Amino acid sequence: MREGVHNRVVHSRFDTRTAIVLPGTGSDARFAEDAFSAAFESVGLTTIPVEPNPAGVVESYLAALDRAALRHGRILVGGISLGAAVAARWAVDNPSNTVALALVLPAWTGDPTGSPAALSAEYTAGSLREHGLETVTAAMESSSPPWLARTLRRSWAAQWPDLPDALDEAARHRSLELDELARIEFPAVVVGAVDDAVHPIEVARQWAQVIPGCALRTVTLDSIGRDPGCLGREAVDGLGLRWPQPPSC
């Protein structure tokens, strides 16, 4: 039984009711909401997922975070892949407005050049320009797990025709360096997938090791496919927002 515990769990540590969450490259607000909202709601946080503007993904994320801070004050910031990189950057630049960070599937540290995620984004952008949305989407579906194929078919269609530019922007985005991550001074959790070649678990481990007091939680791609909410549950657990045990009878 979890009713009646929400304010006590969240406000005793973070004094906020709001979490802003940023999707990954080519993804959308719906997947970010599926990943975070149920777990965050269970500990009293309202989740606001940001829909990327493919004509300027990073700028749309930063603007959404700025607006949220003006409206809500201090916020919990979460992100997936590119969203994690932008969340971390914004939080470092806005420490007085950040209560905690939930960083899911970080893709690279610092310069993206040569990283699997950047190479994948660049290749997909080129293929989209050469062959068009339907052909590339069909090829993606034939080589992706069904849950990922469904997610990307939906989000890619919504972001077309700006999708190739959005992918190129992501592939050029410079993440925080390790020494910058080491200066984070608020609670943080990094969630990595142990079997994700595009988002190497080594990157997640690096981030968790250098961010002071940061927790590392791990999932598998199959677990994400069965229920994206596993990402949010691991984030909640890693931030110490565990649900109280029900009283014994």
N, C-alpha and C positions, 0 to 999 in steps of 0.2 A: 504494500500500500504506500503510494508516494504522495497522496494528496496532502496539502497543507504544509509541505516542507520546502516549497520552491524558494521563497524569499530568504529563509534561514540559510539554505545551502549557498545560494549565489552571493547575497549581499554581505554575508559574513566575511567574504574574501575580496570581492571585486567591486562592490557598490555600483553595479550597472545592471540594466535590464536588456541591453541591446548588443547583438552580435551582427557585424557586417561581414558577409562572406563573398569571395571573389572566385569565379570559375577559372578553369584552365584554358589553354589555347584551343580555340575552335569549339569550346564547350559553351554551356549556357547557364542561366540562373536557375533553371529547373533542376539540373543535376546538382548544383551547389546546395540548393534547398533540400533535395533528397538526401544529400550527404550529411548535412548538419542539423536541420531544423528539429527533428524528433528528439535527438539527444539533448540539444540545447534547451528546447522547451521543457524537457523533463526536469531541468534544474533552474527554471525560471527565466530563461533568456528568450527574448523575441529575436528570431533570425530574419535578417533582411538580405536576401541575395541580390547581387548586382548583375544586371543584364549588360554584357559588353557591347560597346559600339564598335563594330568591325572597322569603321573608318578611323578609329583612334582608340584602341583597346585600353592601353595603359592610362591615357589621359582620362577616359571615361571612368576607370576604376578610382583614380586619384580624386577626381571631382566628386564621385559618390561618397568617398570616405570623408572628404572635407565637409560636404553637406551634412553627413551623419553626425560628425563631431559638433558642428554648429547647432544642430537640432537636439542631439541627445547628450552632449557632453562626452564623458569618457566612455569608450566602447571597447568591446572585445573584437579583434580583427582576425578573420580566418581567410585562408585561400588554398586553392588547389593548383599545383604546378606553377604556371605563370602567375596565377593569383596569389600563390604563396610568396613568390619573389616580390610582387608589388606590395603585398600586405606587410612584409618585413621592412621594405624600404620606407613605406609611409609611417610605420610605427616608430622606426628609428628617427625619422624627421619630426614626428609629432608625439614625443613621449608623454607629454602632459595629458593627451587625449586618449592614450592607450592603456587599458588595464591588463590585457593579456593577448597572446598570439597563439593561433592554432594553424600550424604550417603543414600542409598535407602534400605528399608526393613532390617535394622540391626536385627540380630537374637538373640544375647546375649551380655552381658557385662562381661568382664573378663573370668572366668572359664566357659567353655561350659557345664560342667557336669550336666546332668539332664534337660537341656533346650530342648524344643520341636524339634528344628531343629537338634541338635546333636543326640538326640534319634532317630529321623527319618532317619538321615544319617547312623547311626550305624545299624539300623534294615534293611535298604535297602541293605547295603553292605553285611550283613550276608545272606539275602535272595538271592542276586545275586550269591554268592558263592555256595549256596546250590542248587538253582533251575535253574540258568542260566538266560541269558539276556532276551530271548523271553518270558519266563513264567512270570518273574517279570515285564517286560514292559507291558504285557497284563493286569496284575493285577493293575498296576498303572493307565493304561488308563481307566479301568472300574470304578475307584474311583476318578478320577481327572476331573476338567473342561476341555472341549475339547481343549482350547488354550494351557493349561499347558501340556496336554497329547501329543499334536503335538510337542511342544518344546522339551520335555524330550525324546520322542522317537528318535528324530533327534540327540540330543546331547549325549544321552546315547550310541547310536550305534557308534557314532564317537569316544567315549572315551573307548569303550570296547577293550581289556579285562582289562584295568587298572582302570576301573570305581570303583570297590569296594575299591581299595586302595585310590583313590581320595576322596571317601565319608568318609572313615575312617580318612583321613588326615584332612578333614574339621571338622569332629566331635571333633577332638583334638585341633583345633586351638584356642589359647587364644586371645581374643579380648582385646582392651584397657580397663583399669579400669576407673571408673568415674573420679578419680582425674587426670588421664592422659588425658582424654578427655577435662577436664577443663583447660588444659594448651594450647589448640589450640588457635592460635592467628590470624587466617585468616578467611575470610568469609566462612560460612558453612551453608548447608541446610540439614535437615533430612526429608526424605519422608517415611511415614509409611502407612500400609494398616489397616484400622480399623477393618477388619473382617478376618484377617489372623492369624490362630492359630499357625502356624509354626514360623511366625515372629511377635511376640506379639507387639501390638501398645504401650504397656507400655515401651518396650525397646526403641522404637523410641522417646517416650516422655522424657525418662530419658536422652538420648543422647542430645536431643535438649535443655533440661533444663540446662545441665551442660556446654555445649560448649558456651563460651561467644558470645552473639549476634546472636546465631544460630536461624534460622527460622525452624518451623515445618510445613510441609504440609502433607495432608492425601489424600488417594485414597481408592477405594474398589477393591476387586478382580475382580468383574464384569467389572469395568472400565479398569483395566489392560487387561482383556480378550478382550474387544472391541477394545482397542488400547493401546499397551504397551507404545506408545509415551506420554501418560498422565504422566508417571513418569518423563520424561525429561522436560515436560512443567511445572510441579510443581517445579522441581529443578531450572529451569530458573527463575520462579516467586519468589521463596524463596531466591535466590541469588540477587534479585533486578535487574535482567537483563530484565526488562519489555520492551515490544515493545512500542515505542512512538506512541501516537495517531496521526492519519493522520490529516493534516491540514484541517480546515473547509473550505467549499466552499464559 
